[in-house]
Amino acid sequence: MSTPERPVLSPCVNICALDDDDICTGCQRTVEEITRWSRMDNTERRKVLELCHERAKSSGLVWMIGAKPQN
Protein backbone atom coordinates (compact mmCIF):
# COMPACT_ATOMS: atom_id res chain seq x y z
CA MET A 1 0.00 0.00 0.00
CA SER A 2 1.44 3.38 -1.00
CA THR A 3 1.55 6.42 1.21
CA PRO A 4 -0.54 9.33 -0.08
CA GLU A 5 1.48 12.17 -1.55
CA ARG A 6 1.80 15.23 0.66
CA PRO A 7 0.23 18.43 -0.67
CA VAL A 8 2.60 20.77 -2.50
CA LEU A 9 3.14 23.72 -0.17
CA SER A 10 2.04 27.23 -1.02
CA PRO A 11 4.78 29.59 -2.21
CA CYS A 12 3.33 32.38 -0.05
CA VAL A 13 6.03 34.40 1.72
CA ASN A 14 3.63 36.78 3.52
CA ILE A 15 4.47 39.71 1.26
CA CYS A 16 0.97 40.12 -0.14
CA ALA A 17 0.82 43.00 -2.58
CA LEU A 18 -0.37 42.98 -6.17
CA ASP A 19 1.48 44.70 -8.97
CA ASP A 20 -0.17 46.46 -11.92
CA ASP A 21 -0.78 43.08 -13.61
CA ASP A 22 -2.47 41.63 -10.48
CA ILE A 23 0.51 39.39 -9.75
CA CYS A 24 1.57 39.04 -6.13
CA THR A 25 4.97 40.65 -5.62
CA GLY A 26 5.80 38.10 -2.91
CA CYS A 27 4.95 34.74 -4.45
CA GLN A 28 4.44 35.69 -8.12
CA ARG A 29 1.00 34.06 -8.31
CA THR A 30 -2.01 35.61 -10.00
CA VAL A 31 -5.10 36.42 -7.98
CA GLU A 32 -6.86 33.42 -9.56
CA GLU A 33 -3.97 31.10 -8.68
CA ILE A 34 -3.98 32.33 -5.09
CA THR A 35 -7.73 31.87 -4.65
CA ARG A 36 -7.78 28.44 -6.33
CA TRP A 37 -4.67 27.07 -4.58
CA SER A 38 -6.54 25.17 -1.86
CA ARG A 39 -8.66 23.41 -4.50
CA MET A 40 -5.78 22.48 -6.82
CA ASP A 41 -4.27 19.03 -6.98
CA ASN A 42 -0.49 18.62 -6.78
CA THR A 43 -0.10 18.52 -10.57
CA GLU A 44 -1.83 21.90 -10.92
CA ARG A 45 0.18 23.31 -8.03
CA ARG A 46 3.46 22.27 -9.63
CA LYS A 47 2.43 23.96 -12.89
CA VAL A 48 1.65 27.16 -10.97
CA LEU A 49 5.03 26.99 -9.23
CA GLU A 50 6.73 26.71 -12.63
CA LEU A 51 4.80 29.78 -13.81
CA CYS A 52 5.80 31.64 -10.64
CA HIS A 53 9.44 30.83 -11.28
CA GLU A 54 9.19 32.01 -14.89
CA ARG A 55 7.53 35.24 -13.77
CA ALA A 56 10.24 35.80 -11.17
CA LYS A 57 12.96 35.25 -13.80
CA SER A 58 11.24 37.59 -16.26
CA SER A 59 10.94 40.33 -13.68
CA GLY A 60 14.57 39.97 -12.57
CA LEU A 61 13.70 38.63 -9.12
CA VAL A 62 15.53 35.37 -9.80
CA TRP A 63 18.95 35.34 -11.39
CA MET A 64 20.00 32.23 -13.18
CA ILE A 65 23.60 31.49 -12.20
CA GLY A 66 25.57 30.33 -15.17
CA ALA A 67 22.86 31.34 -17.62
CA LYS A 68 23.84 33.35 -20.67
CA PRO A 69 22.53 36.92 -20.57
CA GLN A 70 19.66 37.71 -22.92
CA ASN A 71 20.42 40.55 -25.32
C-alpha positions as a Markdown table, in Angstrom:
| # | Residue | x | y | z |
|---|---|---|---|---|
| 1 | Met | 0.0 | 0.0 | 0.0 |
| 2 | Ser | 1.4 | 3.4 | -1.0 |
| 3 | Thr | 1.6 | 6.4 | 1.2 |
| 4 | Pro | -0.5 | 9.3 | -0.1 |
| 5 | Glu | 1.5 | 12.2 | -1.5 |
| 6 | Arg | 1.8 | 15.2 | 0.7 |
| 7 | Pro | 0.2 | 18.4 | -0.7 |
| 8 | Val | 2.6 | 20.8 | -2.5 |
| 9 | Leu | 3.1 | 23.7 | -0.2 |
| 10 | Ser | 2.0 | 27.2 | -1.0 |
| 11 | Pro | 4.8 | 29.6 | -2.2 |
| 12 | Cys | 3.3 | 32.4 | -0.1 |
| 13 | Val | 6.0 | 34.4 | 1.7 |
| 14 | Asn | 3.6 | 36.8 | 3.5 |
| 15 | Ile | 4.5 | 39.7 | 1.3 |
| 16 | Cys | 1.0 | 40.1 | -0.1 |
| 17 | Ala | 0.8 | 43.0 | -2.6 |
| 18 | Leu | -0.4 | 43.0 | -6.2 |
| 19 | Asp | 1.5 | 44.7 | -9.0 |
| 20 | Asp | -0.2 | 46.5 | -11.9 |
| 21 | Asp | -0.8 | 43.1 | -13.6 |
| 22 | Asp | -2.5 | 41.6 | -10.5 |
| 23 | Ile | 0.5 | 39.4 | -9.8 |
| 24 | Cys | 1.6 | 39.0 | -6.1 |
| 25 | Thr | 5.0 | 40.6 | -5.6 |
| 26 | Gly | 5.8 | 38.1 | -2.9 |
| 27 | Cys | 5.0 | 34.7 | -4.5 |
| 28 | Gln | 4.4 | 35.7 | -8.1 |
| 29 | Arg | 1.0 | 34.1 | -8.3 |
| 30 | Thr | -2.0 | 35.6 | -10.0 |
| 31 | Val | -5.1 | 36.4 | -8.0 |
| 32 | Glu | -6.9 | 33.4 | -9.6 |
| 33 | Glu | -4.0 | 31.1 | -8.7 |
| 34 | Ile | -4.0 | 32.3 | -5.1 |
| 35 | Thr | -7.7 | 31.9 | -4.7 |
| 36 | Arg | -7.8 | 28.4 | -6.3 |
| 37 | Trp | -4.7 | 27.1 | -4.6 |
| 38 | Ser | -6.5 | 25.2 | -1.9 |
| 39 | Arg | -8.7 | 23.4 | -4.5 |
| 40 | Met | -5.8 | 22.5 | -6.8 |
| 41 | Asp | -4.3 | 19.0 | -7.0 |
| 42 | Asn | -0.5 | 18.6 | -6.8 |
| 43 | Thr | -0.1 | 18.5 | -10.6 |
| 44 | Glu | -1.8 | 21.9 | -10.9 |
| 45 | Arg | 0.2 | 23.3 | -8.0 |
| 46 | Arg | 3.5 | 22.3 | -9.6 |
| 47 | Lys | 2.4 | 24.0 | -12.9 |
| 48 | Val | 1.7 | 27.2 | -11.0 |
| 49 | Leu | 5.0 | 27.0 | -9.2 |
| 50 | Glu | 6.7 | 26.7 | -12.6 |
| 51 | Leu | 4.8 | 29.8 | -13.8 |
| 52 | Cys | 5.8 | 31.6 | -10.6 |
| 53 | His | 9.4 | 30.8 | -11.3 |
| 54 | Glu | 9.2 | 32.0 | -14.9 |
| 55 | Arg | 7.5 | 35.2 | -13.8 |
| 56 | Ala | 10.2 | 35.8 | -11.2 |
| 57 | Lys | 13.0 | 35.3 | -13.8 |
| 58 | Ser | 11.2 | 37.6 | -16.3 |
| 59 | Ser | 10.9 | 40.3 | -13.7 |
| 60 | Gly | 14.6 | 40.0 | -12.6 |
| 61 | Leu | 13.7 | 38.6 | -9.1 |
| 62 | Val | 15.5 | 35.4 | -9.8 |
| 63 | Trp | 19.0 | 35.3 | -11.4 |
| 64 | Met | 20.0 | 32.2 | -13.2 |
| 65 | Ile | 23.6 | 31.5 | -12.2 |
| 66 | Gly | 25.6 | 30.3 | -15.2 |
| 67 | Ala | 22.9 | 31.3 | -17.6 |
| 68 | Lys | 23.8 | 33.3 | -20.7 |
| 69 | Pro | 22.5 | 36.9 | -20.6 |
| 70 | Gln | 19.7 | 37.7 | -22.9 |
| 71 | Asn | 20.4 | 40.6 | -25.3 |
